[in-house]
Amino acid sequence: MDIRVLGDGPADPFLSAADLLATEYDLEYPVHVEIREDPDERTWAAHYEDHHVLNISRQAATSAMARQFALHELSHMVRNEEAHPSHTQPTEEALFLALAGRTVERRRIAHCYQIANHLKDIYADDITIDVAPADRLVQFFESQVASSLADRPAPAPRPDSVRASPAADPDITAVNAAFALAMVERHDLVDANHRLYDLAHAAAKDAPGVSLDSFKDRFRSLAADPTASDYRKTLVDLTREYATATASQAAD
C-alpha cells in the first residue's frame, strides 16, 4: 500500500493505519495525505482516476485520534475501489426521489446529507472495526453525542418563541445518537449499561418527532453487501422518514 504524506506533518499515524488495514484489505491506488491548517475541516477523502487523497487538519493529524481518523478514511477508499453501492450512489439523486413534491427547509436538507454520510460511514467503519480495536471509536461516539447535548438550545420562554442561536439541532442530534448506538450494537462493542445509552436517550427526549429506535434499527441492520437498488431504497426511505418526521414536528 502506497502512502505518501505531503508537506510538513507526522507520518506515523498514516503508516500505522495503513499497516492495520493491510492485514485484511488492500488499495490498488496510492494515497496522498494532505495535512491542512484549518482545524474545522478535520478529515475527508477524495478519489481520482489514479490516486486517493486523504485530507486532514493539522489538529486532527497530531491528535490521539489521528490513526483512527486515518484508518476510517482509508476504509472509505477501500469501499470506493470496491464500487460498494454506499460509495457509488449519488446522494443528490436519492434525495430528489425522497423529497420530490415536498417543501423542506434548507437545514433539513443538510441533515439529509448527513444521514447519507452516516450510511457511508457505517460501511467504512465495518472495515475499521474489523482490523483495529474499537475502544477509541466508542469514546469518539460518546464525546460527539455528549458535545451536541451540551450545545443544545435552552427551552423557549414562550410557545411562540423562535430559537436564533447556532446551537446543535435536537433532531439531527437524535439521529447522530442513533447512528452511534447502531455502530456499537452492530459490532457488539459495549454492554447495555454503557453511558452512550443514557446520552442517546437524552437526545431522543429533546427530539420527540424523531424515532431513535427506528433510526438505530435501520442503521444497525444495513445489509453488508446490498444491491444498488436496495441501497438506493434504504437511503430514500431514511431521508424521507427524517424529512417527514421533522416537518410534522415543525407544523405542530
C-alpha angles and dihedrals in degrees: 000000000000113000118176119185107205121205130359113332146096116296099188099082092053096044090047091050090049091051091053093048092048091063088076109003142035139203121224095201128056121257121227113201113210114193110204132194099225106097093196094064094061104169141343137152128231125194128211136175095269107015147018127235123215107201115196135165118243089240091057093041091057097041129101088254095056096107092045092050091048093048091050092054092045087054090055087054091053090052090048093053090046088054088230109186091240088063100038102044110100107235092210092058093051092047091050090053092046099045104030110135094014130109107229128176115246092241090053089054088053088053090052089056087052090053089052089052090052090058091052091046092052091057092045093048091049082070098042092051090048093059107029141038111272100211095107092043090056090048089050092052090049094049093047094052092043091050092051091049091050088052095049117125122261116251113278112257092224132026091244095049119121122214112233099173123106091236121143113287110245094215097056090038087061091050090048089052090050089052092051092049091046092055095049091046094044088059100028093240102151140024126247092264095060116129090239089075092055090049092048093050090050089052090050092054089056091053109044092167093061120072107223092190094050094052092042093052093046093050094043095049098050109140113249094228110022125176116249090252094050092047092050090050091051092051092046092049094048096048092044091050091051095045092046094047095047093043090053091048091050091051091052 
